[in-house]
Amino acid sequence: MKKRTVKIVSLLAAGAMAASLTACGGGSSSSSAASETGAAESAAESVSTADEGKVLNIEVWNNEFPNRLAAHYPGFEPADKDDATKGGTINGVKVNFILTDNKDNGYQTKLDEDLAKQADAAADDKVDMFLIEADYALKYVDAEADVAEPLKDLGITADDLSKQYKYTQDVVTDANGDIRASSWQACSAGLIYNREIAKKVLGSDDPETVQKAVADWDTFTKTAEEMKKAGYNMTATVNDTYRVYSNNVAGPWVQNGKVVVDDNIKKWVDDSKTMVDAGETTTNDLWSKEWSAGFKAPGDVFCYFGPAWLINFSMGNAPDGEDDGSIAHAGGWGLTNGPQGYYWGGSWICAAQGTDNPALVKDIILKLTTDNDVMKEIAVDDSDCVNNKEVLAELAGDDSFGNAILGGQNPYKMLADGAEKVDMSNISAYDQGCNEEFQKAMKNYFDGNASYDDALAQFNKAIVEKYPDLKAE
C-alpha cells in the first residue's frame, strides 16, 4: 500500500477546541452483543482481509460507536458482551477501540498526537478509523490537513451515498469537493415536551396543539409566562434553546478573521435574560444534575430541545424493563417542531490516511452508514434517526411503529422533514469554542453579575486567547 505523509500541522494550528459533553448519544447506552439478525448472518468473511493489517485501531470518545459496531456489523465478535469498548474481532482482525474522554479537549488532543505519528507508526499501531463531531468536523476533513481519506479513494461512490441527507455530506466535504467521512445519523431535532404539563396548561398534549404554543420565539416566551403562572419552568436552562438560535444564524462565527456575534444569537441573549429575570428558566449547565432533574416524574420542566439521541440516550436511558421513576419510562414525552428547525450533533466515521485495513474500513462504513437493512436495525433497535431517506420514509409511513418514550408517537416523519432543511453553510472550524465561550460569558449577565457589555468583553478576551489568529468583534 502506498505510504502517505499525514499533514497534521494545520490541524494543530486550528487551535484546541473545548470538548463537547455529548456527541449524539452521550455514550451512556448499554452495550449489546453482535446482531443476531439476518444482516449479521451474512458474515464479514466476504471482505478479504488476507493482505491487510491484523489490528483495526479505532479512536472514539465514548461507547456509542463501539455499541453500534458490536450490535450491527456482521461478523463482529465482542471480547466482552457487556462492554463493547473492550473491542473484539472481525474475520480474524483484532478490533481495538482507543477511548479518550472529551473532557478538556482530551479526545482531539490524543487524536492529533496519534495522527501526527501515523506515517512512521508500526502496522499494529496505525490509526485505521476515527470518529468526529459536527462542531469540529472541518478541522479533520480539511484537504490540506489530509488526515481523513477521501471516501472515493476507498472505492465508496456517490451512488453508495445517494440515500443520505445532503447536510450530513456537506459538513464533511473538503474544499476540493471530496467527502471524507460518513455518518449513520441524521440529527435534526425538535422540542420535547412533558405531556402531562401540556394537558394541564395548554389543554392538550397533541403535537399540533403544542406546536401552536411554541410556533415562534415570541409565542414561546408568552407560553413561558403561562407555564410560570402554573408553577412550571418553561425550560431547564437557557442553554436548552441555544443551539436552536445558533443553528439559524445569517453568517458564520468567523468572517474574514473576525469573530461576529450574529443577530439571532443576540436574540437568544435578550429572550433568555427576559425568561431568567421572570423566573421561567435557570442558568444551570447542560448535563448537570439540576438540568436533568426534569426527567423525573412528575417533572417541573415543560420542555427540552434535542434530536433522537437526546430522547433515547439521555432522557430514557434506564435498562430495559427497569422503572427508574422517569417520565420517559412512563412514555410521558411528546415531540413537536418548536420555534425554528435545527440539528444537534452527529458522529461521522473517518478512514485514517495510512490505514493498513482499507477494505475492512470501507466495508464498515458502507454497512453502518448506507446498508438499508443495517440502518433499519439501528433505527428500530436503538431509536436513532438514521441517515437514510428510504429507511426513514418506510418507518414514517408505518402506523404500527412508535417510540415508547414518546407515548407511542412516531417521530420519523418530522425528523426526516427536518433533516431535509438543515443548512450547513454557516459552520466554521471555530464553532465549538465560540459557542461554549459565549454561553459561559453570558451566564454572568443572566445571573446579574455583569452587564451585557462586560460579558461580551469576557467572551472576546476568551476567544482570542483560545484562537490567537482571530480578532474580536
Phi, psi and omega in degrees: 000140182298133179275132180246147173266121182273125181269103183259348185304313183292333176294311183293328180289341180293345177094149178288131180253134179298143185279142175277148182280349177220152175231054184066062176146339174070340179079023182250007182282155178280145181285149175236155181286173181304144184300142178254012181279178180301327180298322182289334183289338176274074193304160186289007180296344178289343178270118181283118179243012185300323182261015183248177180294160182260000177229129177252106181266123183235121181268128182219165178249350177205191187266007184298306181292318174306320178296318181295316181295315182295323185276333193233354179268123182302129175091359178287127179246107186289146175285330180220113185294344180260353182213097183295336182293347177285356176082207183164212179222152172227112177051043178086354179266128179286129177260121184238116177268125176260102187259121178232124182298147180289342187307134179056036176066021185300319183296310181296322179298313179296316180297316179300318180297316182289321178292329179294334181263003190302315186298328184255003183287148174295156185307315183287349182257354183294144171285127180258321179218154171210154182257146176225162177249164182299323186296338179227018183301319184301330179297322186263344178258008179299133183296322181289320177298318173054046178257340176253129182292130172304134184300329180296331179288340175275350183095013177271125189258168176299325178295322177301324186263009190292340182269359182278160175282139187302320184298329181290340175269323180303320185292340182240026177260129184275181184296341179269000181087010181269132176276128187243011178198166180215143183240147174271356186247148167238107192261044169295154190221172181207194180260124183256117189240153178282115186297320182295319178294321178300318179297317184290319187264321184260350178087354181197150174254013178293134183305323181292322177294315180297321181300323179297333181274352181225027191295330177209175187292326178294317177294321179302313182291329176291320177294327177300325178295319178296318180298319180297316179298328180275357177096018182239150169278142177292313176228167180284333181198158175299334182290344177299324185268350190304313184292335177294315177294313186290338177280352184239040179274162181273344181204166182289164177301320184246123180229116182056041176079007182241138178281127182237125177272113184291154180299327180289330175286325174296325177294323175301319179298311182297313181295320181293318179298319178300315183289322178295313181298330179275357180073026183265351177201183181232182175246022180298155179284145170301146177076000177283164178297325179294321180295315185275358180300332179289354177284337184276140178291145001278344177085142178239014179245126183289315186211156171236168177237135178175172177268189183301323183293328178293320180299314189271322184272325185262316185273335184230052188261016176291145177304152181308129176083353182268124178274101183266010179076015182270158174297324180299317182298327180272004181067036189265010178254155173230166183228133173217176188291316184087185187295325181214148175287150180195178175224163177212117171084202185126142176243131180246141178264126177247142169269123182287135173302131179094002178301143176259017177230051187297323181293317180291319178299315178302315183293322178297315179298314181297314183290317185278343184236356181225341184283120184302315182296316180293319182290329175292321175304314182297318180295316184282314185282323187248356180059027172284144170276103191277156184273062184208111184297321182294316181294316180294323178297319178297314182290322180297329181270005182264106183294342181273352184265134177203157179266121184299323180297327180267025178065028180089001178293139175268112186270355195287329177294315179299315182290324178294317177298320179294322181295329178293336187260356182295132181244118182258014187291342184253015178282158176215169180288352185255006189300313185299312180296317181295314181298315183292316181292326180292314179297321180297317181291318183291339176303320179298322178292313181299323182281356179082016181264357180201154172284167177300317181298322179292321178295320179295321178296322176299315178299312182300319179296315182295323187285325179284337174287322180286322181233085184300341181280354183259158174248143179284160181296000000 
